[in-house]
């Protein structure tokens, strides 16, 4: 079982003030390629996994934004680290 939930809101600065949504879509594709469980929400995306691999994905997301020409990126993250196991379902099941 995963030991970490990580929510991320990525805010890329675009070269010429373009809409950021296509960039955010690219960031989410980095998460999709990881094969980990994730959930896209209106203002952030939550991933489920082990802390080191989640931080590596955050790094890859930021690198992808730079590859696309963004001069800088703000990544706001929230982390729940629970060594004996953490899951999105566990935290939200009472609301479903």
N, C-alpha and C positions, 0 to 999 in steps of 0.2 A: 504494500500500500504506500502511496505517496506520503511524504512528510510535510509538504508545503503547498499552500495556495498563494499565488502571486497575481495580483491585479495590476494592470498597466494601462495608463493613458499616455499615448505617445503624441507629442506635439512637434512635428517637423516644421522648421522654417523653410519655406519654399524660395526658390531662386528669385522669382519675379512676382511673388504674391499670389501664386496660383492656389486653387482650391486644394485643401490638404486631404480630402477624402480619398483620391486615388493613391496617395502615399500611405495613408492609414490602411487601405486595402492591401497594399504590398507588405506592410508590417504584419498584418494578420496572416498573410500567406506564409510568412516565416514561421509563425506558430503552427499553422496547418501542416507544414512540411516536417515538423518535429514528431508528429504522430501522437503527441500528448493530448490528454483531455483538456478542452477549453470551452469557454462560453463567451460569446460576444454580447455585450450589453450596450445601452445607448452611449455611455460616457467612458467605458473602460472594458477591457477584456480580461477575464480571469483564467489562469492556467493552473493545472494540477500536476505536480511532479515532485522530484527531489530538488532541494534548494540549489545545488551546483548546476544542474542541467537547466533550471529555470533562469538562473542568472546568465548562463551562456546564451540562451535564447534572447534575452533582453539585449545582450551585447550584439548579437547577429541582427536584431531589429534595427538598432542604432546604426550599425555598419551599412545595412541596406539603404537606409535613408541617405547616408553620405554618398553611397554609390549612385543614387538617383539624383545627386546634385544639391542636396540640402546642405547649407553652410553650417547648420547646427540643429540639434534635436534636444527637446526637453522630454524626459521620461519620468512620469510620476508613477511610483509604484507603492503598493501596499503588500506586505508579506505576513502571512500566518504560518509560522513554523511550529510544527507539533511532532516531535520525534516518534511518537507512537501511532501516527497516522492522521491525515487530514484529507477531507474530501468536500467538494462543492455540495454534493447531495446531503451530506451529514449536516451542513450548516443551514441548508435551505429546505429540507424535507417538510418541516412543519408548515411551510407556506404553500405547499403544493396540494 
